[in-house]
Amino acid sequence: MAELGKVVLAYSGGLDTSIIIPWLKDRYPGAEVIAYCADVGQADDTSGLEARALASGASKLHLRDLRDEFVTEYLFPLLRSGAVYEGKYLLGTSIARPLQAKHQVAVALEEGADAVAHGCTGKGNDQVRFEMTYRALAPQLAVIAPWRLWDIRSREQAIDYAAAHGIDLAGISRRNIYSRDDNLWHISHEGGDLEDPANRPGEALFQRSVAPREAPDRETAVTIEFEAGVPVAVDGERLQPVPLLTRLNRFGGANAIGRADLVESRLVGMKSRGVYETPGGTILWTALRELEALTLDADALHAKQELALRYAELVYNGKWFTPLRGALEAFCERLCRVVSGSVSLALYKGNLTVIGRESDNGLYRHDLASFGAGSYDHADATGFINLYGLPEQVRAVSQRG
């Protein structure tokens, strides 16, 4: 690589990115390392982040509060799409990466940097998500991925490297070895004893939800209102996006909602095991699907369900800034213009039960669905079945000779 003047590092203050700063300065003598961190609602206190970055050798830290943009421009469109990866994963880490990388590119362009760097391993999906965004938004920037270049091959070795360079890891040790990623939508847990799929996660692992047995012995009812597929109110109170999600995270976590244990198919070709907590997201996802069932006709609903799988794959595989993802987003936005109304749920020890759905755009008609007298003429079904079953009837007669 040609001589570097400036490189912008996606910095979290965790183990990997903390040791990357001195590593970059050793590998590229004279290069200025600029740290960049995105606040997407992670639980970590960012007040000491700048001091930590500077102590590790960075020249400055750009800290951007992206919480509102994250919820309105990424999470709510994801929610509206219905996307879930492999039936369980609500894509909490996957959906944050394009936003984080987008603003990293913006910082690099503002600073006149030559390169961007990230701390993703060569085994994971995040390297693809970051670098797909770099390519889409600023292909002229060089990309440095230390995990694909250095000799460090484990978190234990990374801890040793940090100790040798005098870097304070603020509680990370060999006994606290889980790899975690958290934001307003979820928290993920990987590594350690989770690497054996036969091991049950210990309760000490979980950060966002109580154990079902510790949840209240009574139901917690919550009503969520949507406008055009976007949540706008909880229990009759209109809320801005971040406070709305924060409140539902609190409700869900207190009632053991949103845990998922998944052996998933990574983009790079291997299976991996992750444990996820998505309390508020699980509540919203469940409620919106119920409202769609009430307001969308069969063709629209089924087509949306089919495309949700494709949408999930695009997000998981780092293809947020692609024409197809944008086109699917336009489809969901157009289709969900009628998805307005409210859904009431009962939360109880990890379970979600639907207790009511209402919408002015609902397609359910009591006079049609009721077994009692109504506007539906049962005799009409005879002609319908005769025509609907005609191909089968013709085939049966033809095959009989």
C-alpha positions in Angstrom: 0.0 0.0 0.0 1.2 3.5 -0.8 2.3 5.7 2.0 -0.6 6.8 4.2 -1.3 10.3 5.5 -4.5 9.7 7.4 -6.6 6.7 8.2 -10.0 6.8 9.9 -10.7 3.8 12.2 -14.1 2.6 13.1 -13.5 2.7 16.9 -15.6 1.2 19.7 -13.1 1.4 22.6 -13.3 -2.4 22.9 -10.5 -5.0 22.7 -10.0 -5.2 18.9 -10.2 -1.5 18.0 -8.1 -0.5 21.0 -5.1 -2.5 19.8 -5.6 -1.5 16.2 -4.5 2.1 16.8 -1.0 1.3 17.9 -0.8 -1.5 15.3 -1.6 1.0 12.5 1.0 3.5 13.7 3.6 0.7 13.8 2.7 -0.6 10.4 2.4 2.7 8.7 5.0 5.1 10.3 4.0 8.7 10.2 0.3 8.0 9.5 -2.3 9.9 11.5 -4.9 7.7 13.0 -8.3 9.3 13.5 -10.8 7.4 15.6 -14.5 7.5 14.7 -17.4 6.1 16.9 -21.1 6.0 16.1 -23.6 6.2 19.0 -26.4 3.9 17.9 -27.7 3.4 21.5 -25.0 1.0 22.8 -25.0 0.7 26.6 -21.3 1.6 26.9 -20.5 5.0 28.5 -18.9 7.2 25.8 -17.8 9.9 28.2 -14.3 8.5 28.5 -14.0 7.3 24.9 -12.0 10.2 23.6 -9.4 10.0 26.4 -9.0 6.3 25.7 -8.6 6.8 22.0 -6.0 9.5 22.5 -4.2 7.4 25.0 -4.0 4.6 22.5 -2.4 6.9 19.9 -5.2 8.4 17.9 -4.9 12.1 17.0 -8.6 12.8 17.6 -12.0 11.2 18.0 -15.2 11.9 16.0 -18.2 10.8 18.0 -21.5 11.0 16.2 -24.9 10.6 17.7 -26.8 8.5 15.2 -29.7 7.2 17.3 -32.5 9.1 15.6 -31.3 8.3 12.1 -30.7 4.7 13.2 -34.3 4.2 14.3 -36.1 6.2 11.6 -34.1 5.5 8.5 -32.9 1.9 9.3 -34.7 0.1 12.1 -38.3 1.2 11.2 -37.8 0.4 7.4 -36.4 -3.0 8.5 -39.4 -3.6 10.8 -41.8 -2.6 8.0 -40.1 -5.1 5.6 -40.8 -8.0 8.0 -37.2 -9.2 7.5 -35.9 -12.0 9.8 -32.8 -14.0 9.0 -33.2 -17.8 9.2 -36.4 -17.5 11.2 -34.9 -16.1 14.4 -32.5 -13.2 13.9 -34.0 -9.7 13.8 -30.8 -8.4 12.3 -29.7 -6.0 15.1 -26.0 -6.0 14.2 -26.5 -6.3 10.5 -28.7 -3.3 10.2 -26.4 -1.0 12.2 -23.2 -1.6 10.1 -24.2 0.3 6.9 -25.2 3.4 9.0 -21.9 3.2 10.9 -19.8 2.7 7.8 -21.7 5.5 5.9 -20.7 8.1 8.6 -17.2 6.7 8.8 -16.9 7.4 5.1 -18.2 10.9 5.7 -15.6 11.6 8.3 -12.9 10.2 6.1 -13.9 12.6 3.3 -14.1 15.5 5.6 -10.6 14.8 7.0 -9.1 14.2 3.6 -8.1 10.6 4.7 -6.5 8.1 2.3 -8.0 5.0 4.0 -10.6 3.6 6.4 -10.0 0.7 8.8 -12.2 -1.6 10.8 -11.7 -4.2 13.5 -13.8 -7.0 12.0 -12.3 -10.5 11.9 -11.7 -12.4 8.7 -14.2 -15.0 9.8 -17.2 -12.8 10.3 -20.0 -11.1 8.3 -19.2 -7.5 9.6 -16.1 -7.1 7.4 -18.4 -7.6 4.4 -21.0 -5.1 5.6 -18.5 -2.4 6.3 -16.6 -2.9 3.1 -19.7 -3.1 0.9 -20.6 0.3 2.2 -17.1 1.7 1.6 -17.3 0.5 -2.0 -20.7 1.9 -2.6 -20.0 5.3 -1.2 -16.3 6.0 -1.6 -14.5 3.3 -3.6 -11.4 5.5 -3.9 -10.6 5.0 -0.2 -8.1 2.2 0.7 -9.4 -0.3 3.2 -7.3 -1.7 6.0 -8.5 -4.8 7.8 -5.9 -5.7 10.5 -7.5 -9.1 11.3 -6.7 -10.2 7.8 -3.1 -8.9 8.0 -1.6 -9.3 11.5 -0.5 -12.4 13.4 -3.0 -12.2 16.2 -5.4 -15.1 15.9 -7.4 -15.1 19.1 -8.9 -12.8 21.7 -6.4 -14.1 24.2 -3.5 -13.0 22.0 -5.2 -9.6 21.5 -5.3 -9.1 25.3 -1.6 -9.9 25.5 -0.9 -7.4 22.8 -2.9 -4.7 24.6 -1.0 -5.5 27.8 2.3 -5.2 26.1 1.4 -1.7 24.7 0.0 -0.5 28.0 -3.6 -0.2 26.8 -6.4 -0.3 29.5 -9.1 -2.6 28.4 -11.6 -1.5 31.1 -12.8 -4.9 32.4 -12.0 -7.2 29.4 -10.2 -10.2 30.5 -9.8 -13.9 29.8 -12.7 -14.7 32.1 -14.9 -12.0 30.4 -14.3 -13.3 27.0 -17.7 -12.9 25.2 -17.9 -10.9 22.1 -20.8 -8.6 22.3 -22.4 -5.9 20.1 -25.3 -3.8 21.3 -27.4 -0.9 20.1 -31.0 0.3 20.5 -32.4 -2.7 18.7 -30.5 -5.6 20.4 -27.5 -7.1 22.0 -25.6 -10.1 20.6 -23.4 -12.6 22.4 -20.8 -14.8 20.8 -17.7 -16.7 21.7 -16.6 -18.4 24.9 -18.7 -21.4 25.9 -21.3 -20.4 23.3 -18.9 -21.8 20.6 -20.2 -25.3 21.6 -23.9 -25.4 20.4 -24.6 -28.1 23.0 -24.0 -25.6 25.9 -27.0 -23.8 27.3 -26.3 -20.1 27.9 -26.0 -19.2 31.6 -28.3 -16.6 32.9 -25.3 -14.3 33.7 -24.8 -13.9 30.0 -28.0 -12.0 29.4 -28.0 -8.2 29.6 -31.3 -7.0 28.3 -33.9 -9.5 29.7 -34.7 -11.3 32.9 -35.1 -15.1 33.0 -38.7 -16.2 32.3 -38.9 -17.6 35.9 -38.0 -14.2 37.3 -40.5 -12.3 35.2 -43.7 -11.0 36.8 -46.4 -13.6 37.6 -49.0 -11.5 35.8 -49.4 -10.4 32.2 -48.3 -7.0 31.1 -50.6 -5.5 28.4 -49.3 -3.1 25.9 -51.0 -1.4 22.9 -49.0 -0.1 20.0 -50.3 2.2 17.3 -49.0 2.3 13.8 -49.3 4.7 10.9 -48.5 3.4 7.5 -46.5 0.6 9.0 -44.5 2.8 11.4 -45.0 2.7 15.2 -46.0 6.1 16.6 -47.6 5.5 20.0 -47.5 3.2 23.0 -50.6 2.8 25.3 -52.1 5.9 23.7 -49.1 8.2 24.2 -47.4 9.4 21.0 -43.7 9.1 21.3 -40.6 10.0 19.2 -38.9 7.0 17.7 -36.0 6.6 20.2 -38.2 7.0 23.3 -40.8 4.6 21.8 -38.2 1.9 21.2 -36.6 2.5 24.6 -39.9 2.1 26.4 -40.7 -1.2 24.6 -37.2 -2.5 25.4 -37.9 -1.9 29.0 -41.3 -3.6 28.9 -39.9 -6.5 26.9 -36.8 -7.0 29.0 -38.8 -7.1 32.2 -41.0 -9.8 30.8 -38.2 -12.0 29.3 -39.3 -11.1 25.7 -37.0 -11.3 22.7 -34.4 -14.0 23.4 -33.1 -16.0 20.5 -30.4 -18.8 20.3 -29.4 -19.4 16.7 -26.9 -21.5 14.8 -26.8 -19.4 11.7 -25.3 -19.6 8.2 -22.6 -16.9 7.9 -22.0 -15.3 4.6 -18.4 -16.5 4.6 -19.6 -20.1 4.5 -19.4 -21.4 8.0 -22.0 -22.0 10.7 -21.8 -19.9 13.9 -23.8 -19.7 17.1 -25.1 -16.5 18.5 -27.5 -15.6 21.3 -29.5 -12.4 20.8 -31.8 -10.3 22.9 -34.2 -8.0 21.0 -37.0 -7.2 23.5 -38.6 -4.1 22.0 -38.0 -5.2 18.4 -39.7 -8.5 19.0 -42.8 -6.7 20.4 -42.9 -4.4 17.4 -42.3 -7.2 14.9 -45.1 -9.3 16.3 -47.5 -6.4 16.5 -46.9 -5.2 13.0 -47.4 -8.6 11.4 -50.8 -8.9 13.1 -51.8 -5.5 11.8 -50.7 -6.5 8.3 -52.8 -9.6 8.5 -55.8 -7.4 9.2 -55.2 -4.7 6.5 -53.4 -6.4 3.5 -55.2 -8.6 1.0 -53.9 -12.1 0.4 -51.9 -11.4 -2.7 -50.2 -8.4 -1.2 -49.5 -10.1 2.2 -48.1 -13.2 0.7 -45.9 -11.4 -1.8 -44.6 -9.2 1.1 -43.8 -12.3 3.2 -41.9 -13.9 0.3 -39.8 -10.7 -0.3 -39.1 -10.3 3.4 -36.8 -13.3 3.2 -34.9 -11.6 0.3 -34.8 -8.3 2.2 -33.3 -10.2 5.2 -30.6 -11.8 3.1 -29.6 -8.4 1.6 -29.3 -6.8 5.0 -27.4 -9.8 6.5 -25.1 -9.8 3.5 -24.2 -6.1 3.7 -26.1 -5.0 0.6 -28.0 -2.1 2.1 -26.8 0.5 -0.5 -27.9 -1.5 -3.5 -30.7 -0.9 -6.1 -32.5 -4.1 -5.1 -32.7 -3.2 -1.5 -33.9 0.3 -2.4 -36.6 -1.1 -4.7 -37.8 -3.6 -2.0 -38.0 -0.6 0.4 -40.2 1.3 -2.1 -42.4 -1.8 -2.4 -42.9 -2.0 1.3 -43.5 1.7 1.8 -46.2 1.7 -0.9 -47.9 -1.5 0.3 -47.9 -0.4 4.0 -49.8 2.9 3.4 -52.9 1.1 4.6 -51.2 -0.6 7.5 -52.5 1.8 10.2 -54.2 0.9 13.4 -53.4 -0.6 16.8 -52.5 -4.0 18.2 -52.7 -5.0 21.8 -50.3 -7.7 23.2 -50.0 -9.5 26.5 -46.4 -10.1 27.7 -45.9 -13.0 30.0 -42.7 -14.8 30.9 -41.2 -14.8 27.5 -44.5 -15.2 25.6 -46.4 -12.7 23.4 -50.1 -13.1 23.1 -52.2 -11.0 20.7 -55.3 -9.7 22.6 -56.7 -7.3 20.1 -56.3 -5.6 16.6 -58.1 -2.6 15.3 -57.9 -0.6 12.0 -60.1 1.7 10.0 -58.5 -0.1 6.9 -59.2 -3.6 8.2 -60.4 -6.1 5.6 -62.1 -8.4 8.2 -65.9 -8.2 7.8 -68.0 -9.8 10.5 -71.0 -10.2 8.2 -68.9 -12.2 5.7 -66.8 -14.3 8.2 -69.6 -15.1 10.7 -71.3 -18.5 10.5 -74.6 -16.8 11.1 -76.8 -15.0 8.7 -75.1 -12.3 6.6 -74.5 -11.0 3.1 -72.6 -14.1 1.9 -74.6 -16.5 -0.2 -73.3 -20.1 0.4 -74.7 -21.2 -3.0 -72.2 -19.0 -4.8 -69.4 -21.4 -3.7 -70.7 -24.1 -6.1 -69.9 -22.2 -9.3 -66.6 -21.0 -7.8 -65.4 -24.5 -7.0 -66.6 -25.8 -10.4 -64.3 -23.2 -12.2 -61.5 -23.3 -9.6 -61.3 -27.1 -9.9 -61.7 -27.3 -13.6 -58.0 -28.0 -14.4 -57.9 -30.9 -12.0 -61.1 -32.3 -13.4 -59.8 -32.1 -17.0 -56.5 -33.7 -16.0 -58.3 -36.6 -14.3 -60.5 -37.3 -17.3 -57.6 -37.1 -19.7 -55.4 -39.4 -17.7 -58.2 -41.9 -17.5 -58.1 -42.2 -21.3 
